Amino acid sequence: MSKRIAFQGELGAYSHEACAASRPDFEALPCRTFDEVIDAVRDGRADLAMLPVENSTYGRVADIHRLLPESGLHIVDEAFVRVRIALMGLAGTKLEDVTDVRAHMVLIPQARGFLQNHGIRAEAAADSAGAAAELAKHRTPGHGVLASEMAAQIYGLEVLATDIEDNHHNTTRFLVMSPKPDMTRRGAHGMVTTFVFQVRNIPAALYKAMGGFATNGVNMTKLESYMVDGSFTATQFYADIEGHPDDANVKLALDELSYFTTRLHILGTYPASDARG
């Protein structure tokens, strides 16, 4: 039986593209929601989960920071996918025949210039790959879809234009998550450790908590805050640092952090991707 990796969305989604690039030997398992992705791994229907955590244009993905600490899963890898938007239609359709397109609401503004130049109207869909599946099923003349080229291949649609996004730097970062951590590897481009923490309710707690990373020469590449259970006083922080907890300087920094926190939970230690730039 082949191993499976679960993702949110329909076959052909950018998350599916991340699965194919990161784990080409795994069968991709589509799920409706992020919760279902996590449940698929916890109940054994999938071996790994592929979850988007942030986008270079739109920032962090909603709800992910809340789900990760409670998932019971561990980050074992990261993957980056450049969001390349393709316009696709039914076989035999020409670009000048397309009057309307459907796509996820996030994709439409990214191709605004192309759509305006070609006089194409856009309508938001729940899922771009799902819109491709619907077009292939209903075969509406003059309609197209904005999605990945993978979606066109899966649903038998014809690619009419590629790389039509206004900005060519839009990239989504994904986390590969497993029921078990893997602390044994060392990456060619270094290691990343991701954790969440809550600071103690004392003056300058966050400032003091961060001091250990500076004094021990540990580079923190991400620090984000978000509310816990809707409370304006219970703030949790999500952080990425360079290094492995077994590294002497990282160990000292985390030990110092623990003095100023009421909760410290390491979500994973994994090789840094060469796509980090």
KELUMDREN-16569 format. One record per residue: residue in three letters; x, y, z negated of N, C-alpha, C in turn. Coordinates in steps of 0.2 Angstrom, whole numbers, padded with zeros to 4 digits, always signed. Layout:
% KELUMDREN-16569
ALAXYZXYZXYZ
...
***
This chain:
% KELUMDREN-16569
MET+0004-0006+0000+0000+0000+0000+0004+0006+0000
SER+0003+0011+0005+0007+0017+0005+0006+0022-0001
LYS+0011+0025-0002+0010+0030-0008+0006+0036-0005
ARG+0003+0040-0010-0002+0045-0008+0000+0052-0012
ILE-0001+0057-0008+0000+0064-0011-0006+0068-0010
ALA-0009+0070-0015-0015+0074-0015-0014+0081-0014
PHE-0019+0085-0010-0019+0092-0009-0026+0094-0009
GLN-0026+0101-0010-0033+0104-0010-0034+0107-0002
GLY-0040+0105+0000-0042+0107+0007-0043+0101+0012
GLU-0044+0103+0018-0046+0098+0023-0039+0096+0026
LEU-0039+0090+0030-0034+0088+0034-0032+0094+0039
GLY-0026+0096+0039-0024+0101+0044-0023+0108+0040
ALA-0024+0108+0033-0023+0114+0030-0016+0115+0029
TYR-0014+0121+0027-0007+0123+0026-0004+0118+0020
SER-0008+0117+0015-0006+0112+0010-0004+0105+0013
HIS-0008+0103+0018-0007+0097+0021+0000+0097+0025
GLU+0001+0103+0028+0008+0104+0031+0013+0103+0026
ALA+0012+0106+0020+0017+0106+0015+0019+0098+0013
CYS+0013+0094+0012+0014+0087+0011+0018+0084+0016
ALA+0016+0085+0022+0020+0082+0028+0027+0083+0028
ALA+0029+0090+0027+0036+0092+0027+0040+0089+0021
SER+0037+0089+0015+0040+0087+0009+0040+0079+0008
ARG+0035+0076+0009+0034+0069+0008+0031+0066+0015
PRO+0035+0065+0020+0033+0063+0026+0031+0055+0026
ASP+0033+0052+0021+0032+0045+0021+0026+0043+0016
PHE+0023+0049+0014+0017+0048+0010+0010+0049+0014
GLU+0005+0046+0012-0002+0047+0015-0005+0053+0011
ALA-0007+0058+0015-0010+0064+0012-0017+0063+0010
LEU-0019+0065+0004-0026+0064+0002-0029+0070+0001
PRO-0034+0072+0005-0038+0079+0004-0042+0079-0002
CYS-0043+0084-0006-0047+0085-0011-0051+0092-0011
ARG-0057+0092-0014-0060+0099-0013-0058+0104-0017
THR-0055+0103-0023-0053+0108-0028-0046+0106-0031
PHE-0043+0111-0034-0037+0110-0038-0038+0105-0043
ASP-0043+0105-0047-0045+0101-0052-0045+0093-0050
GLU-0048+0093-0044-0048+0086-0041-0042+0083-0039
VAL-0037+0088-0036-0030+0086-0035-0027+0083-0041
ILE-0027+0086-0046-0024+0084-0053-0028+0077-0055
ASP-0034+0077-0055-0038+0071-0057-0036+0065-0053
ALA-0034+0066-0046-0033+0061-0042-0026+0057-0044
VAL-0021+0062-0046-0015+0059-0049-0016+0056-0056
ARG-0020+0059-0060-0021+0056-0067-0024+0049-0067
ASP-0029+0048-0062-0033+0042-0062-0030+0037-0057
GLY-0024+0038-0054-0020+0034-0050-0022+0033-0043
ARG-0027+0038-0040-0028+0037-0033-0023+0041-0029
ALA-0019+0045-0032-0013+0048-0029-0007+0047-0033
ASP-0001+0047-0030+0005+0047-0034+0008+0053-0036
LEU+0007+0058-0031+0009+0065-0032+0004+0070-0031
ALA+0005+0076-0033+0000+0082-0031+0004+0087-0028
MET+0002+0091-0023+0005+0096-0020+0000+0102-0021
LEU+0003+0107-0025-0001+0113-0027+0002+0119-0025
PRO-0001+0124-0022+0001+0131-0021+0002+0135-0027
VAL+0007+0138-0028+0008+0142-0034+0008+0150-0033
GLU+0011+0151-0027+0012+0159-0026+0013+0160-0018
ASN+0011+0166-0016+0012+0168-0009+0016+0174-0009
SER+0020+0175-0004+0024+0181-0003+0020+0187-0002
THR+0014+0186+0001+0010+0192+0002+0005+0194-0003
TYR+0002+0188-0006-0004+0189-0010-0003+0187-0018
GLY+0004+0186-0019+0005+0184-0026+0003+0177-0028
ARG+0002+0177-0035+0001+0170-0037-0006+0167-0035
VAL-0007+0161-0035-0013+0158-0033-0018+0158-0039
ALA-0024+0160-0039-0028+0160-0044-0029+0153-0047
ASP-0030+0153-0054-0031+0147-0058-0025+0142-0059
ILE-0020+0143-0055-0015+0138-0055-0011+0138-0062
HIS-0010+0144-0064-0006+0145-0070-0010+0142-0076
ARG-0016+0143-0076-0021+0140-0081-0021+0132-0081
LEU-0021+0129-0075-0021+0122-0074-0015+0118-0075
LEU-0009+0121-0074-0003+0117-0074-0001+0115-0081
PRO-0002+0119-0086+0000+0117-0093-0004+0112-0096
GLU-0011+0111-0094-0015+0107-0096-0016+0100-0092
SER-0012+0100-0086-0013+0095-0081-0010+0088-0084
GLY-0005+0088-0088-0002+0082-0090+0003+0080-0085
LEU+0004+0084-0079+0009+0082-0074+0015+0086-0075
HIS+0020+0084-0071+0027+0087-0072+0029+0089-0065
ILE+0032+0095-0064+0035+0097-0058+0041+0094-0056
VAL+0042+0091-0050+0047+0087-0048+0051+0090-0042
ASP+0047+0094-0038+0050+0097-0032+0046+0104-0031
GLU+0049+0108-0027+0046+0113-0024+0046+0113-0016
ALA+0041+0116-0013+0041+0116-0006+0039+0123-0003
PHE+0042+0126+0002+0040+0132+0005+0037+0131+0012
VAL+0031+0134+0014+0028+0134+0020+0027+0141+0023
ARG+0030+0142+0029+0029+0149+0032+0022+0148+0035
VAL+0018+0153+0034+0011+0153+0036+0011+0155+0043
ARG+0011+0151+0048+0011+0152+0055+0003+0151+0057
ILE+0000+0157+0060-0007+0156+0062-0007+0155+0069
ALA-0011+0150+0071-0013+0149+0078-0020+0150+0080
LEU-0021+0152+0086-0028+0153+0088-0030+0147+0092
MET-0035+0143+0090-0037+0137+0094-0044+0137+0096
GLY-0045+0133+0102-0052+0133+0104-0053+0126+0107
LEU-0059+0125+0110-0061+0119+0113-0056+0118+0119
ALA-0055+0112+0121-0051+0110+0127-0054+0114+0133
GLY-0050+0117+0137-0052+0120+0143-0054+0127+0142
THR-0054+0130+0136-0055+0137+0134-0049+0141+0136
LYS-0050+0147+0138-0045+0152+0139-0045+0157+0134
LEU-0040+0160+0133-0040+0165+0127-0045+0171+0129
GLU-0046+0173+0135-0051+0178+0136-0058+0176+0136
ASP-0059+0169+0135-0066+0167+0134-0068+0167+0127
VAL-0063+0168+0122-0065+0168+0115-0067+0175+0113
THR-0073+0175+0110-0077+0181+0107-0077+0181+0100
ASP-0077+0175+0096-0078+0175+0089-0073+0169+0086
VAL-0070+0171+0081-0066+0166+0077-0068+0165+0070
ARG-0067+0159+0067-0068+0158+0060-0062+0156+0057
ALA-0061+0158+0050-0055+0156+0047-0056+0158+0039
HIS-0051+0155+0035-0052+0157+0028-0051+0165+0028
MET-0054+0168+0023-0054+0175+0022-0047+0178+0021
VAL-0042+0174+0019-0036+0176+0018-0032+0177+0024
LEU-0033+0173+0029-0030+0173+0036-0032+0178+0040
ILE-0038+0180+0040-0041+0185+0045-0037+0192+0044
PRO-0036+0195+0039-0032+0201+0039-0025+0200+0041
GLN-0022+0195+0041-0015+0194+0043-0015+0194+0051
ALA-0020+0193+0054-0020+0193+0061-0025+0198+0064
ARG-0026+0203+0060-0030+0209+0062-0028+0212+0069
GLY-0021+0214+0069-0019+0217+0075-0020+0213+0082
PHE-0019+0206+0081-0020+0202+0087-0028+0202+0089
LEU-0032+0201+0084-0039+0201+0085-0042+0207+0088
GLN-0040+0213+0085-0042+0219+0088-0040+0220+0095
ASN-0033+0218+0097-0031+0219+0104-0035+0215+0109
HIS-0038+0210+0106-0041+0205+0111-0049+0206+0110
GLY-0051+0210+0106-0058+0211+0105-0062+0205+0102
ILE-0059+0202+0098-0062+0196+0095-0064+0197+0088
ARG-0071+0195+0087-0074+0196+0080-0072+0190+0076
ALA-0071+0192+0069-0069+0186+0064-0074+0186+0059
GLU-0075+0179+0057-0080+0177+0052-0077+0173+0047
ALA-0077+0175+0040-0074+0171+0035-0077+0164+0034
ALA-0073+0159+0033-0075+0152+0032-0072+0150+0025
ALA-0075+0145+0023-0072+0142+0016-0065+0139+0017
ASP-0064+0137+0023-0057+0133+0024-0056+0133+0031
SER-0050+0135+0033-0048+0136+0040-0048+0129+0044
ALA-0045+0124+0040-0045+0117+0043-0052+0115+0044
GLY-0056+0116+0039-0063+0114+0039-0067+0117+0045
ALA-0065+0124+0046-0068+0127+0052-0066+0124+0059
ALA-0060+0122+0059-0057+0118+0065-0061+0112+0066
ALA-0063+0108+0060-0066+0102+0061-0074+0103+0063
GLU-0076+0109+0061-0083+0111+0063-0084+0112+0070
LEU-0079+0116+0072-0079+0118+0080-0078+0112+0084
ALA-0074+0107+0082-0073+0101+0086-0080+0097+0086
LYS-0084+0097+0080-0090+0094+0080-0095+0097+0084
HIS-0096+0104+0083-0102+0107+0086-0101+0110+0093
ARG-0094+0111+0094-0092+0113+0101-0096+0119+0104
THR-0095+0124+0100-0099+0131+0101-0094+0135+0106
PRO-0097+0136+0112-0093+0139+0118-0091+0146+0115
GLY-0085+0149+0117-0083+0156+0116-0081+0156+0108
HIS-0081+0151+0105-0079+0152+0098-0072+0148+0097
GLY-0068+0151+0092-0061+0149+0091-0060+0148+0083
VAL-0054+0146+0081-0052+0146+0074-0045+0148+0073
LEU-0044+0151+0068-0037+0153+0066-0035+0148+0060
ALA-0030+0144+0062-0027+0139+0057-0020+0137+0059
SER-0018+0131+0056-0011+0129+0058-0012+0125+0064
GLU-0006+0124+0068-0006+0120+0074-0007+0113+0072
MET-0006+0111+0066-0007+0104+0064-0015+0103+0064
ALA-0019+0108+0062-0026+0107+0062-0028+0106+0070
ALA-0025+0109+0074-0027+0108+0081-0026+0101+0084
GLN-0020+0099+0082-0018+0092+0083-0023+0087+0080
ILE-0025+0088+0074-0029+0083+0071-0036+0083+0074
TYR-0039+0089+0075-0046+0089+0078-0047+0090+0085
GLY-0041+0089+0089-0042+0089+0096-0043+0095+0099
LEU-0041+0101+0096-0042+0107+0099-0036+0110+0103
GLU-0037+0115+0107-0032+0117+0111-0029+0124+0108
VAL-0022+0124+0108-0019+0130+0105-0019+0135+0110
LEU-0022+0141+0109-0022+0146+0114-0017+0152+0113
ALA-0015+0152+0107-0010+0157+0105-0007+0155+0098
THR+0000+0156+0098+0003+0155+0092+0007+0161+0088
ASP+0008+0160+0082+0012+0165+0078+0009+0172+0079
ILE+0002+0172+0078-0002+0179+0079-0002+0183+0073
GLU+0001+0181+0068+0001+0185+0062+0004+0191+0063
ASP+0002+0197+0059+0005+0203+0060+0012+0203+0057
ASN+0013+0200+0051+0019+0200+0048+0022+0193+0048
HIS+0028+0192+0050+0031+0185+0050+0035+0183+0044
HIS+0033+0185+0039+0037+0183+0033+0032+0180+0028
ASN+0026+0179+0029+0021+0176+0024+0023+0169+0023
THR+0024+0168+0017+0027+0161+0015+0023+0159+0008
THR+0021+0153+0008+0018+0150+0002+0023+0145-0002
ARG+0023+0146-0008+0027+0141-0012+0023+0136-0015
PHE+0025+0130-0015+0021+0124-0017+0025+0120-0023
LEU+0021+0117-0027+0025+0113-0032+0022+0106-0031
VAL+0027+0101-0031+0026+0094-0031+0026+0091-0038
MET+0020+0088-0040+0019+0086-0047+0018+0079-0048
SER+0021+0076-0053+0021+0069-0054+0018+0067-0061
PRO+0016+0061-0062+0014+0060-0069+0020+0059-0074
LYS+0026+0058-0071+0032+0057-0075+0037+0062-0073
PRO+0041+0065-0078+0046+0070-0076+0052+0066-0073
ASP+0056+0070-0070+0063+0067-0067+0068+0072-0068
MET+0072+0071-0074+0077+0075-0076+0084+0073-0074
THR+0084+0068-0070+0091+0065-0068+0094+0068-0062
ARG+0091+0072-0058+0094+0074-0052+0097+0081-0053
ARG+0102+0082-0048+0105+0088-0048+0105+0091-0040
GLY+0102+0096-0039+0101+0099-0032+0107+0102-0029
ALA+0108+0102-0023+0114+0105-0019+0114+0112-0020
HIS+0108+0115-0021+0107+0122-0022+0105+0124-0029
GLY+0107+0120-0034+0105+0122-0040+0099+0119-0043
MET+0097+0120-0049+0091+0118-0052+0087+0123-0054
VAL+0080+0122-0055+0075+0127-0057+0071+0123-0063
THR+0071+0127-0068+0067+0125-0074+0061+0129-0075
THR+0055+0127-0075+0049+0130-0076+0045+0129-0083
PHE+0043+0134-0086+0040+0133-0093+0035+0138-0094
VAL+0031+0137-0099+0026+0142-0102+0027+0143-0109
PHE+0026+0149-0111+0027+0150-0119+0022+0156-0121
GLN+0021+0156-0127+0017+0161-0131+0022+0164-0136
VAL+0022+0171-0137+0027+0174-0141+0023+0174-0148
ARG+0027+0175-0153+0024+0176-0160+0022+0183-0161
ASN+0017+0184-0165+0014+0191-0166+0018+0195-0170
ILE+0024+0197-0168+0029+0201-0172+0031+0207-0167
PRO+0033+0212-0170+0035+0218-0165+0041+0216-0161
ALA+0041+0218-0154+0046+0217-0150+0048+0209-0148
ALA+0043+0205-0149+0044+0198-0149+0046+0196-0142
LEU+0043+0199-0137+0045+0197-0130+0052+0199-0128
TYR+0054+0205-0131+0060+0208-0129+0066+0203-0133
LYS+0064+0201-0139+0069+0197-0142+0069+0190-0139
ALA+0063+0188-0137+0063+0181-0134+0067+0181-0127
MET+0067+0186-0124+0071+0187-0117+0079+0188-0118
GLY+0081+0190-0124+0088+0192-0126+0092+0186-0125
GLY+0090+0180-0127+0094+0174-0126+0096+0172-0119
PHE+0092+0174-0114+0093+0172-0107+0099+0177-0105
ALA+0098+0183-0107+0104+0188-0105+0110+0186-0108
THR+0110+0185-0114+0117+0184-0118+0120+0178-0116
ASN+0116+0173-0113+0119+0166-0111+0120+0166-0104
GLY+0119+0171-0100+0120+0171-0093+0115+0167-0089
VAL+0109+0166-0091+0104+0162-0087+0099+0167-0083
ASN+0099+0166-0077+0095+0170-0072+0088+0168-0073
MET+0083+0173-0074+0076+0172-0074+0073+0174-0068
THR+0071+0170-0064+0068+0172-0057+0061+0174-0057
LYS+0057+0172-0062+0050+0174-0062+0048+0174-0070
LEU+0044+0179-0071+0041+0180-0077+0034+0183-0076
GLU+0029+0179-0078+0022+0182-0077+0018+0181-0083
SER+0013+0185-0085+0009+0184-0090+0002+0183-0088
TYR-0002+0180-0092-0009+0179-0091-0013+0178-0097
MET-0019+0179-0098-0023+0178-0104-0025+0171-0105
VAL-0026+0169-0111-0028+0162-0113-0035+0163-0116
ASP-0039+0159-0113-0046+0158-0116-0050+0165-0116
GLY-0048+0169-0111-0051+0176-0111-0050+0181-0116
SER-0044+0179-0120-0043+0184-0126-0038+0189-0123
PHE-0039+0195-0126-0034+0200-0124-0028+0200-0128
THR-0028+0196-0133-0022+0196-0138-0018+0190-0137
ALA-0021+0184-0135-0017+0178-0134-0014+0178-0127
THR-0008+0180-0126-0005+0181-0119+0000+0175-0119
GLN-0001+0172-0113+0004+0166-0111+0009+0169-0106
PHE+0015+0166-0106+0020+0168-0101+0022+0162-0097
TYR+0023+0163-0090+0025+0158-0086+0032+0160-0083
ALA+0037+0156-0083+0043+0158-0081+0047+0153-0077
ASP+0051+0155-0073+0056+0151-0069+0063+0153-0071
ILE+0067+0149-0072+0074+0150-0073+0079+0146-0069
GLU+0085+0148-0068+0090+0144-0064+0093+0140-0069
GLY+0094+0133-0068+0098+0129-0072+0094+0123-0075
HIS+0097+0119-0078+0094+0113-0081+0095+0113-0089
PRO+0090+0111-0092+0090+0111-0100+0096+0108-0103
ASP+0099+0103-0099+0105+0100-0102+0111+0104-0101
ASP+0111+0110-0097+0116+0114-0096+0117+0118-0103
ALA+0123+0119-0105+0125+0122-0112+0121+0129-0112
ASN+0122+0133-0107+0119+0140-0108+0112+0140-0108
VAL+0109+0135-0104+0101+0135-0104+0099+0132-0111
LYS+0102+0127-0113+0100+0125-0120+0100+0130-0125
LEU+0106+0134-0125+0106+0139-0130+0101+0144-0129
ALA+0099+0146-0123+0094+0151-0122+0087+0149-0124
LEU+0085+0142-0122+0079+0139-0124+0079+0139-0132
ASP+0084+0137-0135+0084+0136-0142+0082+0143-0146
GLU+0085+0148-0143+0084+0155-0145+0077+0157-0144
LEU+0074+0155-0138+0068+0157-0136+0063+0154-0141
SER+0064+0148-0144+0060+0144-0148+0059+0148-0155
TYR+0063+0152-0157+0063+0156-0163+0057+0161-0163
PHE+0056+0163-0157+0051+0169-0156+0044+0167-0153
THR+0043+0160-0152+0037+0158-0149+0033+0153-0153
THR+0027+0153-0152+0022+0149-0155+0021+0142-0151
ARG+0023+0143-0145+0022+0137-0140+0027+0138-0135
LEU+0030+0132-0133+0035+0132-0128+0034+0125-0124
HIS+0032+0125-0118+0031+0119-0115+0034+0119-0108
ILE+0039+0115-0107+0043+0114-0100+0038+0110-0096
LEU+0037+0113-0090+0033+0110-0085+0037+0106-0080
GLY+0043+0107-0079+0047+0103-0075+0054+0106-0074
THR+0059+0102-0072+0065+0104-0070+0067+0100-0063
TYR+0068+0104-0058+0068+0101-0051+0073+0105-0047
PRO+0076+0101-0041+0081+0105-0037+0078+0111-0034
ALA+0082+0116-0033+0080+0122-0030+0080+0121-0022
SER+0075+0123-0019+0074+0122-0012+0079+0126-0008
ASP+0082+0124-0002+0086+0128+0002+0082+0134+0005
ALA+0075+0133+0005+0071+0139+0008+0071+0145+0003
ARG+0073+0144-0003+0073+0150-0007+0076+0156-0004
GLY+0081+0155+0000+0085+0161+0003+0090+0164-0002
***
